[in-house]
Amino acid sequence: MSETQQQREWAPIHGLPYRSVPYRPERMPEAESRETAARLRSRMDERRTVRQFSPDPVPEQVIRDAIACAATAPSGAHQQPWTFVLVKDLEVRRRIREAAEHEERVSYGGRLGEEWLAALRPLGTDEVKAHLTDAPALIVVFQQRHWLGDDGAKHKHYYVDESVGIAVGMLLSALHLSGLAALIHTPSPMRFLSEVLGRPANEKAFAVIPVGYPAPDCRVPDLVRKSLDQVLVEV
């Protein structure tokens, strides 16, 4: 972190006039750029969603740095409408698992509908969510629907879903590239997360992300990703 970054504290810029600063990053040589891109592509192709975690502790600073990376994501009007709650306490994780499994039993018992259940079947998922207590840490991501000014007035955030979704994608990438495994878990509805974690009314739960190392006997679905030709259109 630069000296300038260390000295400056964040404050809302809503309503302030436009200001700019120079941006002149060093251009990476083409050969190095190609090598970096190829290496990153290979590393990211190894990423898998993990549901079987080892209880072994993970370096907390690695998780904190990954969250810091996620918080660099672009956001609508640069309003950064996200909160990341790092949950390490086992009792809190148990409460989250109990509430999540209650909702999942209802969902798998018929609320999802057969089409959705058919889509999930190849993944081997069910209402048991052991990853919520097996993993040594959870990151619960909340989206901020609005923020309060010093006068207590509500101010709307813009492109909240898109902004938080990009941040979560960057978080998953940072965790994987740092040697950790993760899972996106979205129990529905998720209102219980605000209650368990005591979050304010302007925040809405977006995702629960267990983080840790894969269990020694971890298995993942036998899946194939679409090829580049199947997802890329060049005009």
Backbone bond lengths (Angstrom), bond angles and torsions (degrees), N, CA, C in turn:
res aa  C-N    CA-C-N  psi(-1)  N-CA   C-N-CA  omega(-1)  CA-C   N-CA-C  phi
1 M - - - 1.459 - - 1.526 108.77 -
2 S 1.321 116.56 132.53 1.452 120.68 -177.53 1.520 110.88 -73.97
3 E 1.349 115.38 162.88 1.461 120.62 178.62 1.524 110.51 -60.79
4 T 1.342 116.35 -37.72 1.462 119.92 179.28 1.516 111.25 -63.72
5 Q 1.347 116.86 -42.87 1.454 120.72 178.86 1.516 111.49 -64.60
6 Q 1.328 117.46 -36.90 1.453 121.12 -179.53 1.523 111.31 -67.81
7 Q 1.308 117.46 -32.60 1.454 120.94 -174.80 1.523 112.66 -83.36
8 R 1.299 117.44 -23.90 1.463 120.53 -175.07 1.518 110.84 -95.57
9 E 1.303 117.24 131.66 1.456 123.33 175.40 1.516 109.06 -102.05
10 W 1.340 115.93 144.90 1.452 119.79 179.62 1.523 110.99 -68.31
11 A 1.309 115.45 141.99 1.456 122.51 172.93 1.523 107.39 -147.98
12 P 1.332 119.36 150.56 1.461 120.73 179.71 1.527 111.65 -57.34
13 I 1.329 115.76 139.98 1.464 120.02 177.98 1.523 110.91 -106.27
14 H 1.338 116.68 4.92 1.464 121.84 -178.09 1.528 110.20 -53.76
15 G 1.336 116.40 122.80 1.458 121.10 176.27 1.506 115.17 86.56
16 L 1.334 117.98 -8.03 1.460 119.77 -179.70 1.527 110.49 -77.99
17 P 1.328 118.18 155.83 1.474 120.41 177.49 1.524 110.81 -70.52
18 Y 1.319 115.24 158.38 1.466 120.64 -179.99 1.519 110.39 -66.10
19 R 1.335 116.34 132.11 1.454 123.22 172.83 1.526 107.54 -130.44
20 S 1.311 116.31 148.61 1.462 119.07 178.82 1.521 109.96 -133.60
21 V 1.321 114.24 159.26 1.459 121.85 175.61 1.524 107.03 -134.39
22 P 1.311 118.31 155.71 1.470 120.10 -179.48 1.531 111.03 -63.39
23 Y 1.314 115.65 145.22 1.472 121.85 174.86 1.511 107.30 -134.42
24 R 1.329 115.67 104.27 1.464 120.75 -177.06 1.524 109.91 -136.02
25 P 1.330 116.76 68.10 1.472 118.29 178.01 1.523 110.14 -65.68
26 E 1.320 114.99 150.23 1.455 119.67 178.50 1.516 109.86 -67.34
27 R 1.335 116.58 130.79 1.456 120.31 -179.50 1.523 110.26 -75.35
28 M 1.325 115.09 128.81 1.463 120.50 179.64 1.519 109.76 -75.34
29 P 1.315 118.67 133.15 1.478 120.62 176.04 1.527 110.11 -56.55
30 E 1.333 116.04 147.44 1.461 120.27 -174.09 1.524 112.31 -58.43
31 A 1.314 117.65 -42.90 1.465 120.04 -178.72 1.524 110.43 -62.49
32 E 1.314 117.02 -41.87 1.462 120.70 178.41 1.523 110.93 -66.78
33 S 1.332 116.04 -37.78 1.463 120.43 178.63 1.519 110.98 -63.36
34 R 1.329 116.71 -44.07 1.462 120.51 178.47 1.532 111.13 -62.54
35 E 1.318 116.16 -43.58 1.455 120.71 -179.14 1.532 110.42 -65.10
36 T 1.315 116.76 -42.43 1.465 120.98 179.93 1.521 111.03 -63.92
37 A 1.343 116.32 -44.86 1.462 120.76 -179.64 1.525 111.48 -63.05
38 A 1.324 116.86 -42.34 1.468 120.39 179.93 1.523 110.98 -65.28
39 R 1.326 116.20 -41.20 1.469 120.02 179.72 1.528 110.73 -66.18
40 L 1.328 116.23 -41.35 1.461 120.35 178.79 1.524 110.90 -64.86
41 R 1.314 116.55 -41.65 1.470 120.46 178.70 1.524 110.49 -60.44
42 S 1.332 116.34 -42.41 1.456 120.12 -179.71 1.524 110.83 -66.72
43 R 1.333 117.23 -43.44 1.466 120.77 179.79 1.522 111.47 -63.09
44 M 1.321 117.18 -43.08 1.456 120.47 -177.62 1.521 111.52 -71.36
45 D 1.328 117.15 -27.42 1.462 119.63 177.77 1.519 110.97 -68.35
46 E 1.336 117.53 -17.82 1.463 121.78 177.53 1.532 111.98 -83.39
47 R 1.323 117.63 -10.61 1.461 120.03 -176.90 1.523 110.54 -68.18
48 R 1.330 116.12 133.47 1.450 121.52 175.76 1.527 109.33 -135.23
49 T 1.307 115.11 149.29 1.454 120.83 171.87 1.522 108.25 -75.35
50 V 1.327 116.82 126.63 1.458 122.75 -174.62 1.524 110.06 -113.38
51 R 1.315 116.78 132.96 1.465 121.62 177.32 1.529 112.61 -115.87
52 Q 1.332 116.10 -4.46 1.468 120.32 178.79 1.531 107.68 -118.71
53 F 1.331 115.40 108.26 1.458 120.98 -173.45 1.522 111.84 -110.33
54 S 1.319 115.57 147.67 1.456 122.35 168.20 1.527 107.98 -78.12
55 P 1.340 117.29 144.33 1.466 119.64 175.82 1.519 113.04 -77.34
56 D 1.325 117.67 -2.14 1.464 120.58 -177.74 1.529 110.42 -57.09
57 P 1.332 117.33 137.48 1.468 119.33 178.79 1.521 111.43 -66.16
58 V 1.304 115.50 153.86 1.469 121.58 176.93 1.523 108.39 -117.55
59 P 1.322 118.02 155.45 1.465 119.99 179.16 1.538 110.48 -61.63
60 E 1.318 116.32 117.94 1.461 119.39 -176.11 1.524 111.94 -62.58
61 Q 1.331 116.84 -33.58 1.458 118.81 -178.74 1.526 111.71 -65.47
62 V 1.340 116.25 -30.45 1.471 119.38 176.47 1.527 109.83 -62.09
63 I 1.329 116.77 -43.23 1.463 120.46 178.53 1.519 110.34 -66.25
64 R 1.323 116.91 -42.32 1.466 120.13 179.79 1.525 110.87 -62.57
65 D 1.334 116.64 -40.63 1.463 119.37 178.64 1.528 111.04 -66.98
66 A 1.339 117.12 -37.14 1.463 120.01 177.72 1.527 110.74 -64.15
67 I 1.327 116.82 -40.24 1.464 120.31 177.16 1.518 109.87 -65.34
68 A 1.333 117.42 -39.39 1.465 120.54 176.94 1.526 110.64 -61.80
69 C 1.335 117.10 -37.91 1.474 120.23 176.06 1.523 110.00 -63.38
70 A 1.338 116.61 -44.55 1.464 120.45 -179.92 1.518 111.12 -60.35
71 A 1.325 116.56 -35.05 1.463 120.91 -177.13 1.524 112.69 -74.54
72 T 1.340 117.78 -3.05 1.460 120.16 173.19 1.527 111.66 -87.83
73 A 1.324 117.40 0.51 1.467 121.39 -176.28 1.523 110.97 -61.22
74 P 1.336 117.13 149.44 1.467 119.28 173.15 1.516 110.19 -67.35
75 S 1.327 115.77 150.84 1.463 119.73 -179.39 1.520 109.69 -147.57
76 G 1.331 116.02 155.93 1.448 121.48 -179.23 1.516 111.64 -57.64
77 A 1.328 116.92 121.55 1.463 123.49 -179.25 1.531 111.95 56.68
78 H 1.310 116.57 23.97 1.463 122.93 179.60 1.534 111.75 52.66
79 Q 1.330 115.99 40.38 1.463 119.51 -177.77 1.524 112.54 -94.68
80 Q 1.323 117.44 -7.28 1.471 122.60 171.19 1.531 111.60 47.71
81 P 1.343 117.46 63.00 1.467 121.17 -170.23 1.520 114.35 -84.75
82 W 1.335 117.02 54.02 1.456 119.81 -175.67 1.522 111.50 -135.90
83 T 1.316 114.49 152.72 1.457 123.04 171.36 1.523 107.45 -135.58
84 F 1.325 117.40 131.93 1.457 122.77 178.65 1.525 107.81 -111.53
85 V 1.324 117.09 116.93 1.462 121.34 179.55 1.525 108.17 -103.61
86 L 1.325 116.36 115.29 1.459 121.76 179.53 1.530 108.32 -90.18
87 V 1.318 115.99 116.02 1.475 121.73 -175.39 1.526 108.97 -109.31
88 K 1.333 115.29 112.69 1.469 120.83 178.59 1.528 111.74 -110.11
89 D 1.308 117.13 -26.66 1.457 122.12 -176.29 1.533 110.68 -63.23
90 L 1.346 116.33 124.13 1.460 120.41 -175.25 1.523 111.55 -64.26
91 E 1.315 118.33 -38.89 1.459 120.27 -178.98 1.521 111.22 -64.42
92 V 1.319 117.51 -38.83 1.466 120.41 176.99 1.519 109.86 -66.60
93 R 1.321 116.99 -39.62 1.464 119.68 177.98 1.529 110.64 -65.37
94 R 1.320 117.20 -35.39 1.463 119.94 176.08 1.530 111.25 -63.94
95 R 1.317 116.57 -42.14 1.466 120.08 178.47 1.525 110.97 -63.18
96 I 1.331 116.52 -39.79 1.461 120.44 178.10 1.528 109.65 -65.35
97 R 1.334 117.38 -43.71 1.465 119.96 179.77 1.526 111.08 -62.65
98 E 1.333 117.30 -44.59 1.459 120.61 -179.17 1.528 110.88 -58.85
99 A 1.332 116.94 -46.31 1.465 120.71 -179.56 1.528 111.02 -68.05
100 A 1.338 116.73 -40.57 1.465 120.29 -179.45 1.522 110.84 -64.84
101 E 1.331 117.74 -43.14 1.459 120.33 -178.55 1.529 111.15 -68.24
102 H 1.312 117.25 -30.46 1.473 119.18 174.37 1.528 110.02 -60.94
103 E 1.333 116.62 -47.88 1.464 120.37 179.46 1.525 111.13 -65.42
104 E 1.327 116.77 -38.59 1.458 120.03 -178.08 1.531 111.13 -68.44
105 R 1.321 118.21 -35.06 1.471 119.70 177.38 1.527 110.28 -62.17
106 V 1.325 115.77 -39.99 1.460 119.41 177.04 1.529 110.18 -65.82
107 S 1.327 116.06 -42.00 1.466 120.10 -177.92 1.519 111.65 -65.52
108 Y 1.328 116.81 -51.20 1.465 120.18 -179.37 1.521 111.48 -70.39
109 G 1.325 116.87 -19.68 1.459 120.25 178.64 1.511 114.08 -80.17
110 G 1.340 118.02 -2.47 1.454 119.81 176.48 1.511 115.44 149.49
111 R 1.333 118.03 -20.97 1.460 119.90 -177.01 1.526 112.27 -64.83
112 L 1.332 117.46 -32.13 1.461 119.82 -177.69 1.518 112.78 -70.48
113 G 1.311 118.34 -33.48 1.459 120.65 -174.87 1.517 110.39 88.30
114 E 1.329 116.57 153.80 1.456 121.62 -173.17 1.523 112.83 -65.94
115 E 1.333 118.61 -34.80 1.463 119.68 -178.77 1.528 110.85 -63.09
116 W 1.331 116.17 -43.96 1.460 120.43 179.07 1.531 110.40 -67.09
117 L 1.325 116.65 -43.30 1.455 119.89 178.80 1.528 111.21 -60.67
118 A 1.331 116.59 -37.20 1.461 120.36 178.43 1.526 111.05 -65.91
119 A 1.344 116.38 -34.70 1.464 120.00 178.05 1.526 111.23 -69.75
120 L 1.333 116.60 -32.72 1.465 120.90 -178.66 1.527 113.01 -81.09
121 R 1.335 116.88 -23.90 1.462 120.57 -171.31 1.535 113.31 -55.28
122 P 1.345 120.13 -43.02 1.470 119.21 -179.89 1.529 113.71 -64.84
123 L 1.336 117.08 -15.09 1.460 120.46 -179.35 1.519 112.50 -88.96
124 G 1.326 117.37 -11.95 1.450 120.54 177.00 1.511 114.96 73.05
125 T 1.325 118.21 22.77 1.461 120.56 -178.76 1.522 111.05 -85.86
126 D 1.341 115.67 157.32 1.460 121.34 175.01 1.527 108.09 -152.69
127 E 1.323 116.77 -168.29 1.454 120.52 -174.41 1.530 113.70 -78.44
128 V 1.327 118.29 -8.55 1.466 121.51 179.43 1.533 108.75 -83.62
129 K 1.324 116.77 122.52 1.465 121.46 -175.03 1.525 110.61 -120.35
130 A 1.335 114.83 62.06 1.466 120.28 -177.60 1.521 112.37 -61.45
131 H 1.335 116.68 -25.60 1.469 119.43 -178.27 1.523 112.56 -60.49
132 L 1.343 116.97 -22.28 1.461 119.48 -177.89 1.525 112.45 -71.74
133 T 1.316 116.87 -21.80 1.468 119.99 176.13 1.522 112.42 -113.78
134 D 1.327 118.04 -24.53 1.466 119.93 179.06 1.528 111.21 -71.38
135 A 1.327 117.42 -43.76 1.460 120.38 179.05 1.528 109.14 -64.52
136 P 1.325 118.21 140.94 1.467 120.10 -176.85 1.524 114.40 -72.99
137 A 1.322 117.17 -12.21 1.467 119.73 -179.21 1.521 110.14 -151.04
138 L 1.313 114.87 149.22 1.463 122.54 171.70 1.518 108.02 -121.31
139 I 1.317 116.00 141.46 1.466 120.63 168.28 1.520 105.94 -111.61
140 V 1.309 116.63 114.42 1.459 121.02 177.59 1.526 107.14 -100.38
141 V 1.324 115.36 118.47 1.464 121.20 -176.25 1.522 109.08 -97.58
142 F 1.323 115.23 128.94 1.460 121.43 176.80 1.520 109.23 -115.90
143 Q 1.322 115.20 143.86 1.458 120.25 172.59 1.525 108.75 -101.58
144 Q 1.299 115.81 137.37 1.463 121.76 -179.67 1.527 108.16 -93.91
145 R 1.321 116.29 114.17 1.465 120.22 -177.61 1.522 112.08 -73.76
146 H 1.329 117.51 -28.41 1.462 121.74 175.77 1.522 108.15 -156.74
147 W 1.340 116.26 170.63 1.459 120.26 175.26 1.522 108.38 -130.20
148 L 1.324 114.22 159.32 1.455 120.64 -177.16 1.519 110.15 -105.28
149 G 1.334 116.22 131.47 1.452 120.94 174.97 1.518 111.04 -76.88
150 D 1.320 116.53 174.16 1.465 120.33 179.83 1.523 111.66 -60.87
151 D 1.339 116.35 -25.35 1.460 120.11 179.64 1.527 112.39 -88.43
152 G 1.346 116.69 4.23 1.456 120.98 179.67 1.508 114.41 85.56
153 A 1.350 117.73 -0.49 1.462 121.25 -179.29 1.524 110.57 -73.92
154 K 1.347 116.70 141.38 1.456 121.79 177.75 1.526 110.03 -80.10
155 H 1.317 115.99 137.32 1.459 122.22 175.65 1.523 108.44 -125.33
156 K 1.293 116.08 129.75 1.459 121.58 -176.06 1.523 111.43 -72.78
157 H 1.332 115.96 141.33 1.457 121.17 167.77 1.530 108.23 -92.27
158 Y 1.343 116.01 153.79 1.452 121.14 -175.95 1.530 110.55 -117.77
159 Y 1.334 115.62 143.74 1.466 122.28 179.32 1.535 110.69 51.58
160 V 1.329 115.06 49.44 1.459 120.10 -175.11 1.531 111.18 -66.55
161 D 1.330 118.20 -49.48 1.463 121.21 -178.90 1.526 111.24 -57.77
162 E 1.327 115.37 -46.10 1.462 119.99 -178.47 1.531 110.89 -64.56
163 S 1.335 115.67 -44.24 1.465 120.11 -177.37 1.520 111.57 -63.52
164 V 1.323 116.77 -48.03 1.461 120.43 -178.22 1.529 110.36 -68.57
165 G 1.332 117.16 -36.15 1.458 120.08 177.39 1.521 112.12 -61.59
166 I 1.335 116.64 -41.68 1.471 119.80 177.42 1.521 110.10 -64.08
167 A 1.329 117.05 -42.77 1.471 120.82 -179.79 1.522 111.19 -61.87
168 V 1.325 117.24 -40.47 1.464 120.43 179.25 1.525 110.36 -66.32
169 G 1.323 117.45 -39.78 1.460 119.75 176.49 1.522 111.73 -60.73
170 M 1.322 116.05 -41.73 1.462 119.55 177.89 1.525 111.16 -67.32
171 L 1.332 116.78 -34.36 1.459 120.92 177.45 1.526 110.73 -63.92
172 L 1.323 117.49 -47.19 1.462 120.81 178.93 1.529 111.14 -60.28
173 S 1.323 116.62 -40.29 1.464 120.42 178.84 1.521 110.65 -64.68
174 A 1.329 116.53 -44.99 1.466 120.29 -178.53 1.526 110.95 -64.06
175 L 1.319 117.26 -41.35 1.461 120.42 178.66 1.526 110.56 -62.92
176 H 1.328 116.63 -46.68 1.470 120.15 -178.94 1.527 111.17 -62.72
177 L 1.321 116.94 -46.23 1.461 120.49 -177.88 1.525 111.99 -68.79
178 S 1.336 116.62 -14.98 1.463 121.39 176.90 1.527 111.71 -95.44
179 G 1.335 117.15 4.68 1.455 120.67 174.46 1.513 115.67 92.97
180 L 1.342 117.26 11.67 1.459 120.04 -179.50 1.525 110.79 -109.62
181 A 1.317 115.47 158.01 1.462 121.96 177.04 1.515 108.93 -104.79
182 A 1.326 115.84 155.87 1.462 120.16 -177.53 1.517 109.77 -152.69
183 L 1.312 113.49 170.03 1.464 122.11 -179.46 1.517 108.17 -148.19
184 I 1.325 117.15 137.77 1.463 121.18 171.06 1.520 107.72 -91.02
185 H 1.331 115.97 118.75 1.459 121.02 178.33 1.524 108.07 -119.89
186 T 1.328 115.71 127.33 1.473 119.87 -177.22 1.522 109.81 -130.17
187 P 1.339 117.43 74.59 1.466 118.40 175.32 1.514 110.05 -61.50
188 S 1.301 116.40 144.07 1.466 119.65 -177.13 1.523 110.33 -132.10
189 P 1.346 115.88 126.76 1.467 128.78 -0.68 1.526 111.62 -77.47
190 M 1.344 116.50 165.98 1.455 121.36 -174.84 1.526 113.15 -115.22
191 R 1.302 117.61 16.49 1.470 119.96 -177.34 1.527 112.31 -58.93
192 F 1.339 116.38 -28.90 1.465 119.70 -177.63 1.526 111.84 -61.21
193 L 1.331 117.76 -26.10 1.459 120.31 -178.68 1.528 111.42 -66.18
194 S 1.320 116.41 -38.87 1.471 119.72 176.81 1.518 110.43 -63.27
195 E 1.326 116.36 -38.46 1.461 120.67 -178.52 1.534 110.96 -70.94
196 V 1.326 116.69 -47.18 1.465 120.06 -177.98 1.525 110.97 -63.73
197 L 1.328 116.32 -38.25 1.464 120.26 -174.50 1.527 113.24 -97.84
198 G 1.320 117.07 0.28 1.457 120.19 175.34 1.518 114.28 63.63
199 R 1.316 116.81 41.60 1.458 120.12 -178.21 1.532 111.05 -85.72
200 P 1.331 117.33 152.70 1.469 120.81 -177.17 1.522 112.48 -71.03
201 A 1.333 115.52 167.31 1.465 121.53 -173.01 1.520 112.94 -66.37
202 N 1.326 118.45 -22.25 1.465 119.57 -178.14 1.523 112.81 -82.38
203 E 1.344 117.97 -1.38 1.457 121.51 -179.10 1.524 111.01 -107.30
204 K 1.324 114.82 140.36 1.458 121.87 178.57 1.525 108.66 -127.61
205 A 1.331 116.45 130.86 1.465 120.09 -178.22 1.522 110.96 -61.46
206 F 1.321 116.31 137.06 1.461 122.90 -178.00 1.522 111.49 -112.36
207 A 1.340 117.38 -41.12 1.465 120.61 -178.36 1.515 109.85 -167.41
208 V 1.333 115.06 153.38 1.460 122.68 171.49 1.526 106.99 -111.95
209 I 1.329 116.70 128.48 1.454 120.54 -175.66 1.529 109.74 -123.15
210 P 1.338 118.66 98.18 1.460 120.35 171.53 1.531 109.75 -64.94
211 V 1.328 115.66 141.86 1.469 121.13 -177.09 1.525 109.25 -133.93
212 G 1.315 116.36 136.25 1.457 119.95 176.53 1.514 110.86 173.00
213 Y 1.328 115.57 -156.86 1.457 121.92 175.22 1.528 108.88 -103.30
214 P 1.320 117.93 146.07 1.468 118.91 175.78 1.529 111.02 -60.20
215 A 1.327 116.25 144.40 1.460 120.99 174.98 1.531 109.54 -63.85
216 P 1.340 117.87 152.65 1.473 120.14 179.52 1.523 112.83 -55.82
217 D 1.345 117.00 -31.84 1.462 120.31 -179.41 1.529 112.11 -102.21
218 C 1.329 116.38 22.89 1.468 120.75 -177.11 1.528 111.41 -61.17
219 R 1.316 115.47 137.69 1.459 122.31 174.15 1.526 107.47 -130.57
220 V 1.324 116.46 148.60 1.457 122.03 178.26 1.520 108.75 -128.75
221 P 1.324 118.03 157.60 1.472 119.84 179.60 1.526 111.86 -59.43
222 D 1.314 115.85 147.72 1.464 122.00 177.70 1.522 107.89 -81.62
223 L 1.328 115.55 89.29 1.460 121.47 -173.73 1.521 110.49 -115.96
224 V 1.326 115.97 157.69 1.460 122.88 176.08 1.525 107.84 -125.20
225 R 1.325 116.63 128.55 1.463 120.25 176.74 1.528 110.33 -79.81
226 K 1.319 115.48 152.10 1.463 119.53 173.53 1.527 109.13 -61.74
227 S 1.315 116.12 145.30 1.459 120.87 177.89 1.529 109.58 -74.09
228 L 1.317 116.39 165.32 1.462 120.79 177.99 1.529 110.24 -58.46
229 D 1.334 116.95 -39.23 1.466 120.44 -179.57 1.516 112.12 -62.53
230 Q 1.334 116.81 -26.42 1.471 120.72 -178.34 1.519 112.54 -84.06
231 V 1.324 118.18 -16.95 1.464 119.94 -176.89 1.527 112.85 -115.95
232 L 1.321 117.59 -10.60 1.462 121.15 -175.99 1.526 110.80 -108.54
233 V 1.313 115.19 129.85 1.474 122.00 172.29 1.512 107.69 -119.59
234 E 1.314 117.38 123.20 1.475 122.00 179.57 1.522 109.05 -107.44
235 V 1.296 116.53 132.24 1.476 122.17 -177.44 1.522 108.88 -118.22
